[in-house]
Amino acid sequence: MPGGRRGGGTWNQYNVILFSPAVAGESGLFRVPAAGGSPSAVTTVDAARGEMNHAWPVFLPDGRHFLFNMNREDGSAIYVGDLNSPNRVRLLALEMSTLDYAAPGYFLYVRNRVLFAQPFDAERLALAGDPIRVVEIEGGGAGAAAFSVSHNGVLVFWGGAAPRSEQLTWVRRNGVRIAAIGPPGAYFHFSLSPDERRVAVTRYEPGEKGLHTAIWLLDALQGAPTKFTFEWGVGMPVWSPDAGRIVFASAREGPPTLYQRPAGGQEQEESLLKGGDNHPTDWSADGHTIVYEVLDAKTKNDLWLLPLSGERKSVPFLRSPFNETGGRISPDGLWMAYTSDESGRDEIYVTSYPEPRGKWRISTEGGTQAEWRRDARELFYRAPDWKLMAVPINSGTRLNAGRPRALFEIPPDARPWLQGGVDQREYAASSDGQRFLIGVPVGEESSTPLTVVVNWTAELKKK
């Protein structure tokens, strides 16, 4: 199932596969025969009751009942579902987590980076005692966690590794390093302010092993860092064209959605959207429109526009059976560059704006993370081999794009799965396109092996 962020699947003894097509966005659970066929709905999201998403299902021993996560506006919880009935039973409140079931009667979940085994009566479909702490474990965001159990008593888990530390560094078009900005940190997705005086970065918080993120602002001249957000699960900052405000995604109330706040941090922030799975990708040069990605169970990732005047009613810009991500409006307001996998892999395309009429493929061998030069005469993107590409653009009533040319290689990220969101920015271009901000790895990366525990339930009796 290419594209998007899937919400887990499970396979029973009757060769029925139960799955969630998306870890966020309004999606229920679906079933499909293991031999293939058309998926059919098993659970549906009841928006009237505040339901937002169903994910991470796991079958119970009878092959009919299953556990799953239900994400609601008032919080998440684990439920029991039934293939043959719409009825579901709530078991316990829990933030989104991967689930698994193990004989003789436990289901496993992760809370605050700790793996727990919950005694469970699979015949009565009821809790059978207090949860038992098993081990500290790593998580990958959106409820994903690196563990699994087998039916013969084997547990395997990954203890995790700290995300890579990087030094934000200015480089020339030939890749020669010019100057560093601020202290090193576990950064990803950084955004350069239009006046080039500050950099907004998403940073893994120290000690959290990549689970919790916050936005920090770095002074591009003096390098001094200032913390911008203080709740966990925040990232993907995008500057307003006057550098006065920042729109970002926050998962404080469920799947991430959009908020904006003054860059000075003094005034109260404003919620821009409710519900969904939304990440901002651009703010138009005239200041009137925010571009953002929406994850939809049927159409995958789509590009939407949020007007900042009038009724502020969002409208779809690109919505197809394929993934459209990373929308960037040209500085002259005539074009939209974006990434699509309609060819079978990610490529860079440009279409007209504000109405998408026609499209031109810009990349030749794959690409993501499109970025315009300030005069709209050049378009940059990252190729699959991590080279930063530059494409000359001549536009009028029709777009004319030249041949892509490699500038230099961006240091590859060895663990992109740790990062949240789709349109993750690993470079930023100066207004004249002569300098680029990239993250240069600092120190050596460490890795943690998988741990396998045989007869792991015997250890529970000792606790």
Secondary structure, 3 states (H helix, E strand, C coil): CCCCCCCCEEECCCCEEEECCCCCCCECCEEEECCCCCCEECCCCCHHHCEEEEEEEEECCCCCEEEEEEEECCEEEEEEEECCEEEEEEEEECCCCCCEEECCCEEEEEECCEEEEEEEECCCCEECCCCEEEEECCEEECCEECEEECCCCEEEEECCCCCCCEEEEEEECCCCEEEEEEEEECEEEEEECCCCCEEEEEEECCCCCCCCEEEEEEECCCCCEEECCCCCCEEEEEECCCCCEEEEEECCCCCCEEEEEECCCCCCCEECCCCCCEEEEEECCCCCEEEEEEEECCCEEEEEEEECCCCCCCEEEECCCCCEEEEEECCCCCEEEEEECCCCCCEEEEEECCCCCCEEECCCCCCEEEEECCCCCEEEEECCCCEEEEEEEEECCCEEECCCEEEEECCCCCCHHHCCCCCCCCEEECCCCCEEEEEEECCCCCCCCEEEEECCHHHHCCC
